């Protein structure tokens, strides 16, 4: 693999993770609001 290929794979994986985290955060906010009736002030996802 060339340096460019490795960098492209890394960027693709990073973007995929970012999208997954966005979906997870939104799901967490909706679930919290349904459970408590209050909007979430913050979320934490690794």
C-alpha positions as CSV (number, residue, x, y, z in Angstrom):
1,X,0.0,0.0,0.0
2,X,1.2,3.5,-0.7
3,X,1.1,6.3,1.7
4,X,-1.8,7.9,-0.2
5,X,-3.9,4.7,0.0
6,X,-3.3,4.4,3.7
7,X,-4.2,8.0,4.2
8,X,-7.4,7.6,2.1
9,X,-8.5,4.6,4.2
10,X,-7.8,6.4,7.4
11,X,-9.8,9.4,6.3
12,X,-12.7,7.2,5.2
13,X,-12.7,5.3,8.5
14,X,-12.6,8.6,10.4
15,X,-15.6,10.0,8.5
16,X,-17.6,6.8,9.0
17,X,-16.9,7.0,12.7
18,X,-18.0,10.6,12.8
19,X,-21.3,9.7,11.1
20,X,-21.9,6.9,13.5
21,X,-21.2,9.2,16.5
22,X,-23.7,11.7,15.1
23,X,-26.4,9.1,14.8
24,X,-25.7,7.8,18.3
25,X,-25.7,11.2,19.9
26,X,-29.1,12.0,18.3
27,X,-30.5,8.7,19.4
28,X,-29.2,9.4,23.0
29,X,-30.8,12.8,23.0
30,X,-34.2,11.6,21.8
31,X,-34.2,8.7,24.3
32,X,-33.2,11.0,27.2
33,X,-35.9,13.5,26.3
34,X,-38.6,10.7,26.1
35,X,-37.5,9.3,29.5
36,X,-37.1,12.6,31.4
37,X,-39.2,15.1,29.5
38,X,-36.2,17.5,29.4
39,X,-33.8,18.1,26.6
40,X,-30.3,16.8,27.0
41,X,-27.8,19.6,27.9
42,X,-24.8,17.5,26.7
43,X,-23.8,14.1,25.5
44,X,-20.5,12.2,25.7
45,X,-19.5,9.6,23.1
46,X,-16.0,8.2,22.7
